[in-house]
């Protein structure tokens, strides 16, 4: 088993408070978020490690197990049970040669030593099933809406509800939807990582959206009203006179839905691109000359 120091991943001390862990996670998540580092595989992997570390350390129960058992924290209860059995009767890991999910665990715990145990003791041992990891692809606009999806895992079809606002690389846990437990033990958990496809029109930055809108020269100079596309459809927007090329306006609450905060949205930032007229007539050119010389 490979040991991962979750405290080191988040850059905090082992004595860090819950608030310090939360603050460190948010800072790193913003820094390494895939939307902030498009195409950067190193940042993508770092982002996954940060989320994994936060999931363990932000939960007091899992953090306590991690502090006590290190890389074997998920099997803490199994370890204690096995340790008690060993102290009384001994344990022979070869008896569990078909339970591949746990062989490494016991080998690490007991150093590969062989001990005998009655079949009654073996039968009474209950172990959690293996966790299952899967991926699900969603379009940018699918991920912006709460929806239900059918998902096939371990030969079972399950219906899951996906909250609006999931981001690319985000991982969620469905407790008890992994592999079945051993000897009547609880099932493992299902971890789903979302792959969100980019959108041709909008760029997501955290919960905000960015887009570019073309306006003609006359509207930029004189002002006017245009229609712009949002995730929820078109809205009318007033363009102020003498709007400069590259000017940015914000539409509050027209961005991406905030994950697990129903009814809350980021903002939409629109960058104006002034489109210069083409194929001017001689008269139009004369008018521009007059403006130039006025």
Buried (B, 14 or more C-beta within 10 A) or exposed (E): EEEBEBBEBBEBEEEBEEEEBBBBBEEBBEEBBBBBBEEEEEBBEBBBBBBBBBBBBBEEEBBEBBEEBBBBBBBBBBBEBBEEBBEEEBBBBEBBEEBEBBBEBBEBBBEEEEBEBEEEBBEEBBBBBBBBEBEBEBEBEBBBEEEEEEBEBBEEEEEBEBBBBBBBBBBBEBEBBBBBBBEEBBBBBBBBBBEBEEBEEBBBBBBBBBBBBEBBEEBBBEEBEBEBBBBEEEEEBEBEEEBEEEBEBEBEEBBBBBBEEEEBBBBBBBEBEBEEEEEEEEEEEEEEEEEEEE
